[in-house]
Amino acid sequence: MSPAKPATLDELRQRIGAVSGKLTPRVHDAARFALDHPNDLALNALAAVARSSGIAASAFIRMAQALGFSGYGELQQLFREPLQRTAPPSWRERIRHFGGEQAVEDASDPVAVLRAFSQANRVSLEHLGDGASALPLAPAIRLISNARLVHVLGLRRSYAVAAYLAYGLPRVGTPCVQITGQGGAIAEQARAVGPRDLLIAVSFPPYAADTLKVCEQVREAGARRLAITDTVLSPIARSADLVLQVNDAELHGFRSLTSAMCLAQTLTMGLAFAARRRRGATPAVDLDDIDC
């Protein structure tokens, strides 16, 4: 029996994440556009959405049917319902509202660059705060708390987020090691991940190939996985036990880490207070001395 069609946008995101590996490339593109531009789907006819996205209208119809809807019209209705509750716009729409991927008038002027980055980072943080209630933060904290050992992996620009978690989690009493791939030994480091462990994988476009390989390696080892990435359609999210979606602004190819680091700090503080609740009035660490 086919599963019931999604009744909310959260259910739709979960369904897309679950079936993403079975979608054709063009239907996959249509699903990604739908998640990134919910207001476009809610307010525009199919022909207009196809024009603005550069994706054939038939791909959106096939996408709707693959998700359990009779067609585009029924899917569109699902996107329209949140607008009646004045839901906040998506990150990409917020970026568009102040001019798209912001340009710097004079890139040789560090003051102009700083102002542009500050504006982009503010938009990213506003989006993170607006969507905070939809993030599975409490389940993520429980997942980390229940692991025998937490392994964190983030390469390239994601390295800083992983390094912060590798520093912060032990400070709040959560055993944690960072997979760095130093010396080209990333596969060997990943072999230490056991079935009672958790891998926190952090990756954003373009997704690091080694991170994808490690995710598959630890999945086969029976470990659980928490993905911190930009969308449920991310290859890092595929087969993960839990996904935390976070989007940062981009300025001339430089992607901000502001929202991703804010999310890492939230998890770390959440674990600190979870430890205090488990142990009553006397926590394993003095929260005033954590220095995270």
Buried (B, 14 or more C-beta within 10 A) or exposed (E): EEEEBBEEBEBBBBBBBBBBEEBEEBBBBBBBBBBBBBBBBBBBEBEEBBEEBEBEBBBBBBBBBBBBBEEBEBBBEBBBEBEEEEBEBBBBBBBBEEEEEBEBEEEEEEEEBEBBBEBBBBBBBBBBEBBEEEBBBEEBBBBBBEBEBBBBBBBEBBBBBBBBBBBBBBBBBBEBBBBBBEEEEBEEBBEEBBEEBBBBBBBBEEBBEBBBEBBEBBBEBEBBBBBBBBBBBBBBBBBBBBBBBBBBBBBEEEBBBBBBBBBBBBBBBBBBEBBBEEEEEEBEBEEEEBEB
